Amino acid sequence: MSPSATGSPRFSEQTLTALVSALQARAVSRPDNPGLIAFWPGVDERRMAAACAELVRLGYPVQRVTIAGWQGGKSRNGWALADGGLAPS
């Protein structure tokens, strides 16, 4: 099932599809730090947990990850595809 197959009342099909693409791109480009904190313009940081929960509901292997702080800053929570998963289960 793809995000475009079923929409969410809180997130458009286009936004969910773009978020999956961004998570996939981040997993490929930064395997050492695959997490995203937000996805602009569709999902700001405060809505990221809800968007990723929707992707999990659709079968995508999305999980919460810890992202190390920049230049000694505190760590933050983000989201990534588990094991580089590219398709829903």
C-alpha positions in Angstrom: 0.0 0.0 0.0 1.3 3.4 -0.8 0.5 6.7 0.9 -1.1 7.8 -2.3 -3.5 4.8 -2.0 -5.1 6.0 1.2 -5.1 9.5 2.5 -5.4 10.8 6.0 -7.7 13.5 7.2 -4.7 15.2 8.8 -2.2 14.8 6.0 -2.7 14.9 2.3 -1.7 11.9 0.1 0.9 14.2 -1.5 2.4 15.1 1.9 2.6 11.5 3.0 4.2 10.4 -0.3 6.7 13.2 -0.1 7.5 12.4 3.5 8.3 8.7 2.6 10.5 10.0 -0.2 12.3 12.3 2.2 12.8 9.5 4.7 14.1 7.2 2.0 16.5 9.9 0.7 17.8 10.6 4.1 18.4 6.9 4.8 20.4 6.6 1.6 22.4 9.9 1.9 23.1 9.7 5.7 23.0 6.1 6.8 25.0 7.1 9.9 22.3 9.7 10.9 19.1 8.8 9.0 16.6 10.7 11.2 14.5 13.6 10.2 13.1 16.1 12.8 10.6 17.7 10.4 9.7 17.7 6.7 9.1 21.1 5.1 6.8 22.4 4.0 4.3 19.6 4.7 5.1 18.5 8.3 6.6 20.7 10.9 8.4 19.3 14.0 5.3 19.3 16.2 3.3 17.2 13.7 6.0 14.8 12.7 5.0 12.2 15.3 1.5 12.1 14.0 2.6 11.9 10.3 5.0 9.1 11.1 2.2 7.3 13.1 0.1 7.5 10.0 2.9 6.0 7.9 3.2 3.1 10.5 -0.6 2.6 10.2 -0.1 2.3 6.4 2.6 -0.4 7.0 5.8 1.6 6.6 8.6 0.6 9.0 9.1 4.1 10.6 10.6 4.4 14.0 11.7 7.1 16.5 15.4 7.7 16.6 17.8 9.9 18.6 19.6 12.6 16.6 22.9 13.8 18.1 23.0 17.5 18.8 25.1 19.8 16.6 28.3 21.3 18.1 27.6 19.9 21.6 23.9 20.7 21.6 21.4 18.4 23.2 20.1 15.3 21.4 16.7 15.5 19.7 14.1 12.9 18.7 13.6 12.3 15.0 12.1 9.7 12.7 13.7 7.2 10.3 12.8 4.2 8.2 13.8 1.0 10.1 16.6 -0.9 8.5 16.3 1.3 5.4 12.9 -0.1 4.7 11.6 1.3 1.4 8.2 -0.2 1.2 5.3 -1.0 3.5 5.1 -4.5 5.0 
